[in-house]
């Protein structure tokens, strides 16, 4: 069978066996279960269950010829209709989420409020991406931070960094960043929008730890294995770290 075609069907949500049975039915046209199963290299019982599922979705139908029951595929155009139905369901769920989100957020704020710092942990590169997305939600549209560019580049590719940059511009979020690099002062804020970069010598900051402050949150990220990040939500702590970073930014640290 065409592995590329099977892979595309799996991308659309078909299982491996569903993909094989569906393609086999298209190749055979009208055929009994045993022939479909043989061509698909899937056992007969499983093939029957999958074909029944296709019929419920309108992708296949059946009829009786003599004493045999034959199964025939419907036009593949039916797949487009199924995708449109899935899209409609997703949009309906998104609308529902938007309707109930204020109420859910209110409940969350009630239970998570108070002066006690709230702490969230994130692991792996996927977790780091989640932290970045949280930063872009900044109500004040400002991020203050300090990091080692070499450590950052060891995690995110240039393409990924460029994507984050574009997202940040789209959200109109400004950054005030202190950074070190073995390559020297290479970030030119005159060529970057909504950015103020402050370079410090690598000998003064060579830690693989990124510290970022946005709103009343402090994100502390380790770029060394195990990659992890923690967000501390507490206004006094965030304000203190922001003041420290501002002092470093305005001092003669090179």
N, C-alpha and C positions, 0 to 999 in steps of 0.2 A: 504493500500500500504506500501511497504518497505520504512520507513522514512529515513533510512540510505542511500538507493539507491537514493531517491529523493534529499537528501542533497548533495550527490556527484554530481548529475546532476546540481544542483544549483551552486555548486562550479565551474563547467565547463562553467557557463554563462547562463544556462537555468533559466527562471523565474519559480516561483512556479507552475503556471498553465501549462507552457510548460512542466515541469518535469512530472506532473500528466498525461497530455495528451499523452506524448511520451511513458511512462511506460504502460499506458492503451492500447495503440495501439499494443505494443509488446505482451501484454498478450492475446489480442483478435485475433491477426493476421489480416485477412481481415474482415472488419466490416464497417457498415454504421456510419455516424457521430453521430446519436443519441445514439448508443451503446457505442461508445468511450466516448462521453460526460457524459453518465450515470456512467460509471465505474470510470472516472476521477473526477467526482463530479464538473464538470465545465459546465457552460451553453452552449447550442448548438451553438449559434452564435459565441461565443468566441472560442469554440473548432474548428469550421470550419476555422476561421481566422488563428488559430495556425497550423492546419493541412496544410493549404495552404502554410504557411511559411516553414514547414518541407519539403514539396514537392519541393519548390524552392531550398532548401539546399541539396536535394537528399536523405533525410532521410526517405521519404515516397513516395508512388505512388498511383495511383487510376485506377480503371477500372469499366466498366459497366457490370452488370450481370442482365439480364432482364431489369426491369425498375429501378433497384437500382444502385446507385453509391457506390462502396465499396472502402475503403481506406486500404492500407496495408503497414506495415513498411518495410523498406529496412534493410539489415544487419547492426547491430550496428558498424561493422567495419568502416562504413562511418564516424563515429564520429572521428576516428583517422585521416582520410583524412581532415576533417574540421579543426582539431587542427593544422595539418601541414600547411594548407592554412593560418590560422590566424598567425602562426609563421612566415611564409614567408612575410606576410603583415607587421608585426611588424619589421622584419629585414630590409625591404625596407624603412620603415619610419625612422629607426635608421640611415641608410646610408644617407638618405636625410638630417637628422638633422646634421650629422657630416660634410656634404658638405657645408651647409649654416651657421653653427655655427660661423666660423671665421668672416663672413660678419656681422652677427647679433651682435657678440661681439664687433666688431669695431664700429657699430652704437651706442651700449650701452655705450662704453667707451667715445665716442664723447659727448654724452648728459650728462653723469654722471661724467665727468672729472672735472678738476679744483681743487682749494684749499679748496673748501667748503666740510666739512665732509659729507659723505653719511651715512645715518642711515637706518637700516632695523630692523623691529620688528618681533618677533616670539612668539607664544603663545602655552601653553600646552606642554605636554611631547613630542608630535610629533614635535613641533617647536624646542624643545631642541635637539632632534635627528638631525634635519636639521642643527642646529648650529654645532653640532659635525661633521657632514659630511663636512661642510664648513672648519672646522679646518684641516681636513685630506687633504684638497686641498692645504695646505701651500706650497708655492713655495720654501721657505727657509728651509722647513722640520724641523721647530722648533716651539714649543709652550711653552710660559711662562705663569704661572698661580698661583693663590692662591685660596684655597677653604676649606670649612669645610667638612671633610669626612663624618661626621654623616648626614649632610644635603644631600650630594650627594647620600649616601646609602638609604636615605628615598625616593628617586625618581627612581633610577635605581637598578634593581636586580643584584645579583652577575653574573648571566648568561649574562645579557645585558652589564655589565662592561667588562666581559671577551671577549665578541664579539667585543666591541670597541677596546680593547687592541690588539686583533689579527689583526683587520683592520689597526690599527696604525702601527703595525710592518710590515704589508704587504706594506704600503705606505712609510715605512722607515722614519717616523716622530718622532723626539726626543721631550721629554718633560722636562721642568725644573719647578718643581712644589713645591710650599710651601703649607703645609696643617696642619690643626689642627684636633684633634680627641679625643673623650672622652676615647678612648681605649689606648691612648698614641701613641708612635712611632711604628706603626705596618706595615708601608709600607717599605719594604726592597728593595732599588734600586739595590742591588747586585744580587737580584733574578729576577729582571725585566730588559728586554732589552730596550735600548734607553730611559732610564728614570733616572732622578736625583731628588730624593725626599728630601725636607727639612722640618722637623717637627718643629712646634711651639706650645707652650702650648695653650690649649683650652681657658684659661683666656685671652690670647692676641688676639685671633681671633675666635670668635664664631658666626660670621655672616653667614646667609644662602645665601650669595652672592658669586658667582663664578666669578672671573675676569680672563680672558685669553687673551693673545696677540699672534697673528700669522700674519706674514707679516706686512702690515700696517693696521691691523684690531684689534679692542678691542671688545671682547665679554663680556658683563655683564649680568649675569644670576641670577634670583631670584628663589630659590627652595621652597619658600613659596607661598601659594595660594594668588592671582592667579599666577601660574607658567608662567614666561615669560622671554624672553631674547632679548637683543638689540645688534646689531653689529654696531660699529662706524668705518667707514673706513676713516682714516686720518693718514698720516705718522707721523707728529709731535706728535700727541696725543699717537699713538701706541708706538713710541720710548720713550716718557716720562714715560709711564706706565711700559714699559719693564725695563727702568733704575731703577725705584722705586722697582720693584720686584727683580731685581738683587741685589740691595743694601740690601734688607731684607734677601735675600738668603745667602748673604755673611756675614751678621752681626750675633752677638751672641744674638739670640732672644729667646732661650729656657728658 
